Structures are given as structure tokens and as C-alpha cells.
Amino acid sequence: MKQDIEHLYTLDNKNLSNKIGNAFQEFKEALNSGKIRAAEPDGNSWRVNHWVKKGILLGFRAGEILDCSLSDQFHFFDKDTYPLKALTLSHRIRLVPGGSSIRDGSYVAPDVVIMPPAYINVGAYVDSHTMIDSHALVGSCAQIGCHVHISAGSQIGGVLEPIGALPVIIEDYVMIGGNCGIYEGTVVKKNCVIGAGVILTGSVPVYDLVREKVYRKSADIPLTIPEGAVVIPGSRPAKGEFAKKNGLSVSTPIIVKYRDEKTDAATALESALR
């Protein structure tokens, strides 16, 4: 399959549509079943599967716009290569009525709960016993572990291009509060608690009050939130005389404590905010 995808990716769009056929369908079935994924654990770090991301992009290149309207009142037009994911009771996913969508080419494990409206994009991987709450997004190729809670209004950004870029990674047993944004290939290690309103991007440093360290993204290493960290919104003084004169500050995430095995996520966050 990898060789087929690599070969098809070299073809121009004119020759692609007639040759993608069965190879792409098998590829998408493997994505849907979780047999392949855009990124996967590699020891204590994560590895991008470039060929998988190429395969996902092939679907956009080869697809044609299809009228997939539900009625005269609900018009939708999308690539015929990426319809909605075909779910049945056998998938054991609790998809609550109310306008959520799961795109074909994503893996959603049994015992996942999805509250309306939520959206899971192509290439995403959502492991078992995870909750995707209302108005939450799991972006393209994002990797979500088991027993994760993504609260209402939170955005897990998608990273499909460039092909070599690591997508956002949320490891097991992470709690993400409401209205958070996690973008640009950030890695949140297991057991972390991300407090409501925290924004994590590649350009924002994270200050660790416990270990007295600063975490940043580099050319080779993504922004990584250490295992068990409890992160809340914070601020630091803005630079320059004008900022000083006007009392301006810049928002920044702050690690205020670390969870232990006896502390659940809600208790850890509550005690950190007191």
C-alpha cells in the first residue's frame, strides 16, 4: 500500500483520477480502521508517517465536487472521495443527535462519545473512552489518545501540510478545558490538565513555575507539555517603554503544578486555581 501511494503521489492530476481507484479505497479503509495513521508513537516521541499524509492529500487531488445535499433546505457540496464516515451500531460510538460530523478517512474507536455539534476531520485518530464535547473540533490528522476529555468549544488544530509536519498530539488521560486552542503540532503528554482558555501554539512559550523551565518549539522539536502538567492561562509583561508605561502584558500559558497518581484532573485543576 505504501508503494502504491508513493507512486500515485508522483502523478499529475490529469493522470491521477483514472488510476487512483482501488488503491485509494484500500488506503481509506485502513485509515478508517486505525490500521494506519498519520503519526504514531516512536518510543517516547512521535513519528510522522509521511506516506499516509500523502495518501490523504491524494484524495483531495483526485476527488470531484459532489452534490451531497440532504434536501432543498440543506445544501452541501464536497469532494466525492471524502463523504461522511459510514457508522453503524457495531462501531460502538455514541454519536448524540444534533449536527456532528465525522469525515471518512478518520478513526474513531469504540466507546468514544461525541456531543453535538462536533467535527472530526479526515486523518484524525480518536482512541477509546474519549469525550468530544459540543462545538469541539478535532482537526485533520490530529492524534487523540484514550480517556481524553475535550471540553466544549475547544479546538484541536489540524496539520495536513506540509507533509513532514507533526500533527497535534494529545496523549492518554488528558483533560482539556473549555475554549482551549491547541495548534501547530503541539504535543500534550499523558495525564496533563489544560485549563479553560489556554492557547498552545508553536510561537508561544510555556513557563513552568514548578521546575523553573521554559518550553518552546524549535526547528526539530515541537512544543511539548510534560506529562502530568497542569496548565492555566497566565501573562507576562510586554517589552518596551510604551508597554511599561501603559501596563501592558502578553498572555502566556503557565504550568502551576503536576498531577500525581492519586489526583484526578478536576481536583488538580481546582487546587491549582485556588
PEBEL-V486574 format. One record per backbone hydrogen bond with DSSP energy under -0.5 kcal/mol. NH is the residue of the N-H (numbers start at 1). CO is the residue of the C=O. E is the energy in kcal/mol with one decimal. If there is no record, write none. Layout:
BEGIN
<<NH | CO | E> <NH | CO | E>>
END
This chain:
BEGIN
<<5 | 1 | -2.5> <6 | 2 | -2.6> <7 | 3 | -2.2> <8 | 4 | -2.7> <9 | 5 | -2.2> <10 | 6 | -0.7> <10 | 7 | -1.2> <11 | 7 | -0.5> <11 | 8 | -1.3> <15 | 12 | -0.7> <16 | 12 | -1.4> <17 | 13 | -1.2> <19 | 16 | -1.6> <20 | 16 | -1.6> <23 | 20 | -0.5> <24 | 20 | -2.0> <25 | 21 | -1.6> <26 | 22 | -2.6> <27 | 23 | -1.9> <28 | 24 | -2.7> <29 | 25 | -2.2> <30 | 26 | -1.8> <31 | 27 | -1.9> <32 | 28 | -2.7> <33 | 29 | -1.7> <34 | 30 | -0.6> <34 | 31 | -1.0> <35 | 30 | -1.5> <36 | 30 | -1.3> <38 | 123 | -0.6> <40 | 47 | -2.1> <42 | 45 | -3.2> <45 | 42 | -1.5> <47 | 40 | -2.7> <49 | 38 | -2.9> <50 | 48 | -1.1> <52 | 49 | -0.8> <53 | 49 | -1.6> <54 | 50 | -2.1> <55 | 51 | -2.0> <56 | 52 | -2.0> <57 | 53 | -2.1> <58 | 54 | -2.0> <59 | 55 | -1.3> <60 | 56 | -1.0> <61 | 57 | -2.2> <62 | 58 | -2.9> <63 | 59 | -1.5> <66 | 78 | -3.5> <68 | 66 | -0.9> <68 | 76 | -2.3> <70 | 74 | -2.2> <71 | 74 | -1.2> <75 | 73 | -0.5> <78 | 66 | -1.8> <80 | 64 | -2.5> <82 | 79 | -1.5> <85 | 102 | -3.3> <87 | 85 | -1.0> <91 | 88 | -1.6> <92 | 89 | -1.7> <94 | 112 | -2.5> <95 | 93 | -1.1> <96 | 94 | -0.8> <96 | 114 | -2.1> <101 | 118 | -2.3> <103 | 120 | -2.6> <104 | 83 | -2.8> <106 | 103 | -0.6> <107 | 124 | -2.7> <108 | 106 | -0.5> <109 | 126 | -2.6> <111 | 92 | -3.5> <112 | 109 | -1.2> <113 | 130 | -2.5> <114 | 94 | -2.9> <115 | 113 | -0.5> <115 | 132 | -3.0> <119 | 136 | -1.9> <120 | 101 | -2.2> <121 | 138 | -2.6> <123 | 105 | -2.2> <124 | 121 | -1.7> <125 | 142 | -2.4> <126 | 107 | -2.8> <127 | 125 | -0.5> <127 | 144 | -1.9> <129 | 110 | -0.7> <130 | 127 | -0.7> <131 | 148 | -2.8> <132 | 113 | -3.1> <132 | 130 | -0.5> <133 | 131 | -0.7> <133 | 150 | -2.6> <135 | 117 | -3.4> <136 | 133 | -1.3> <137 | 154 | -2.0> <138 | 119 | -2.6> <139 | 137 | -0.6> <139 | 156 | -2.9> <141 | 122 | -1.0> <142 | 139 | -1.9> <143 | 168 | -2.5> <144 | 125 | -3.8> <144 | 142 | -0.6> <145 | 170 | -2.5> <147 | 128 | -2.1> <148 | 145 | -0.5> <149 | 174 | -2.3> <150 | 131 | -2.9> <150 | 148 | -0.5> <151 | 149 | -0.7> <151 | 176 | -2.4> <153 | 134 | -2.2> <154 | 151 | -1.6> <155 | 180 | -2.6> <156 | 137 | -2.3> <156 | 154 | -0.5> <157 | 155 | -0.8> <157 | 182 | -3.0> <159 | 140 | -1.9> <165 | 162 | -1.8> <168 | 157 | -0.5> <169 | 186 | -2.5> <170 | 143 | -3.2> <171 | 169 | -0.5> <171 | 188 | -2.7> <173 | 146 | -2.7> <174 | 171 | -0.7> <175 | 192 | -2.3> <176 | 149 | -3.2> <176 | 174 | -0.5> <177 | 175 | -0.6> <177 | 194 | -3.3> <179 | 152 | -1.8> <180 | 177 | -0.8> <181 | 198 | -2.1> <182 | 155 | -2.7> <183 | 200 | -2.8> <186 | 183 | -1.1> <187 | 223 | -2.9> <188 | 169 | -3.0> <188 | 186 | -0.5> <189 | 187 | -0.7> <189 | 225 | -2.0> <191 | 172 | -2.0> <192 | 189 | -1.1> <193 | 229 | -2.8> <194 | 175 | -3.2> <195 | 193 | -0.7> <195 | 231 | -3.5> <197 | 178 | -1.9> <198 | 195 | -1.7> <200 | 181 | -3.2> <201 | 199 | -0.5> <204 | 201 | -1.0> <205 | 203 | -0.5> <206 | 215 | -2.3> <207 | 253 | -2.0> <208 | 213 | -3.2> <209 | 207 | -0.8> <209 | 255 | -2.2> <210 | 255 | -0.6> <212 | 208 | -1.2> <213 | 208 | -1.0> <215 | 206 | -2.9> <217 | 202 | -0.6> <218 | 221 | -3.1> <225 | 187 | -2.9> <226 | 224 | -0.6> <228 | 190 | -1.7> <229 | 226 | -1.8> <230 | 257 | -2.5> <231 | 193 | -3.1> <231 | 229 | -0.6> <232 | 254 | -2.5> <234 | 252 | -1.4> <236 | 250 | -2.2> <238 | 248 | -1.9> <244 | 240 | -2.2> <245 | 241 | -3.0> <246 | 242 | -1.9> <247 | 243 | -0.5> <247 | 244 | -0.8> <248 | 243 | -2.7> <250 | 236 | -3.3> <252 | 234 | -2.2> <254 | 232 | -2.6> <255 | 207 | -3.2> <256 | 230 | -2.2> <256 | 254 | -0.7> <257 | 230 | -0.8> <259 | 228 | -3.0> <263 | 260 | -1.5> <264 | 262 | -0.6> <268 | 264 | -2.4> <269 | 265 | -2.3> <270 | 266 | -2.4> <271 | 267 | -2.4> <272 | 268 | -1.5> <273 | 269 | -1.5> <274 | 270 | -0.7>>
END
